[in-house]
Amino acid sequence: MSNKIPIKGNIRIKKEDKGYVVFNLDTSGFHSLTEDSIAILNACDGKNSAEDIVNKFSKERSLEKKEFKKNLESFLDELLKRKIIKWQD
């Protein structure tokens, strides 16, 4: 995962009262995400590798790096399944 670069898919993000709604234009699916999840999703800009995201967020939020990396892997896998992100070629 460390060298892979995640990039957002064909999506639109809308802020709601209790979080965010992500609409996938390719699948017509709606997904609810938290503010922290959106921050991670926004870091999937085609420039940051997954390892860059781990380093940035674990430092900014004083998180244990190993645990955050495990959680990020699971989160990115879920976003991939929902076609919200893809790995950059």
ZINOR-V853745 format. One record per pair of residues at least 6 apart in sequence whose C-alpha atoms are under 7 Angstrom apart, sorted by the first residue. I is the first residue (numbers start at 1). J is the second residue. D is the distance in Angstrom with one decimal. If there is no record, write none. Layout:
i=I j=J d=D
i=I j=J d=D
//
This chain:
i=1 j=50 d=6.4
i=2 j=49 d=6.6
i=2 j=50 d=5.3
i=2 j=51 d=4.6
i=3 j=49 d=5.8
i=3 j=50 d=6.7
i=3 j=51 d=6.8
i=4 j=49 d=5.5
i=4 j=50 d=6.0
i=4 j=87 d=6.5
i=5 j=46 d=5.9
i=5 j=47 d=6.9
i=5 j=48 d=6.1
i=5 j=49 d=4.2
i=5 j=50 d=6.0
i=5 j=87 d=5.7
i=5 j=88 d=5.5
i=6 j=44 d=5.1
i=6 j=46 d=5.9
i=6 j=49 d=6.6
i=6 j=50 d=6.7
i=6 j=85 d=6.4
i=6 j=86 d=5.7
i=6 j=87 d=4.6
i=6 j=88 d=5.9
i=7 j=44 d=4.6
i=7 j=45 d=5.1
i=7 j=46 d=4.7
i=7 j=85 d=5.4
i=7 j=86 d=5.6
i=7 j=87 d=6.1
i=7 j=88 d=6.1
i=8 j=44 d=5.8
i=8 j=45 d=6.5
i=8 j=84 d=6.1
i=8 j=85 d=4.3
i=8 j=86 d=6.5
i=9 j=83 d=6.7
i=9 j=84 d=5.2
i=9 j=85 d=4.7
i=9 j=86 d=6.2
i=10 j=24 d=6.1
i=10 j=25 d=5.6
i=10 j=26 d=6.4
i=11 j=22 d=6.6
i=11 j=23 d=5.5
i=11 j=24 d=4.5
i=11 j=25 d=5.5
i=11 j=84 d=6.7
i=12 j=22 d=5.7
i=12 j=23 d=5.2
i=12 j=24 d=6.6
i=13 j=20 d=6.8
i=13 j=21 d=5.8
i=13 j=22 d=4.6
i=13 j=23 d=6.4
i=14 j=20 d=5.6
i=14 j=21 d=5.2
i=14 j=22 d=6.4
i=15 j=21 d=6.4
i=19 j=33 d=6.1
i=19 j=34 d=5.0
i=19 j=35 d=6.0
i=20 j=32 d=5.7
i=20 j=33 d=5.2
i=20 j=34 d=6.1
i=20 j=35 d=6.9
i=21 j=30 d=6.6
i=21 j=31 d=5.6
i=21 j=32 d=4.6
i=21 j=33 d=6.2
i=22 j=30 d=5.6
i=22 j=31 d=5.0
i=22 j=32 d=6.3
i=23 j=29 d=5.8
i=23 j=30 d=4.6
i=23 j=31 d=6.5
i=24 j=30 d=6.4
i=24 j=84 d=6.5
i=43 j=53 d=6.8
i=46 j=88 d=6.6
i=54 j=65 d=6.8
i=54 j=68 d=6.7
i=54 j=69 d=5.8
i=58 j=64 d=6.3
i=58 j=65 d=5.5
i=58 j=68 d=6.6
i=79 j=85 d=5.7
i=80 j=86 d=5.9
//
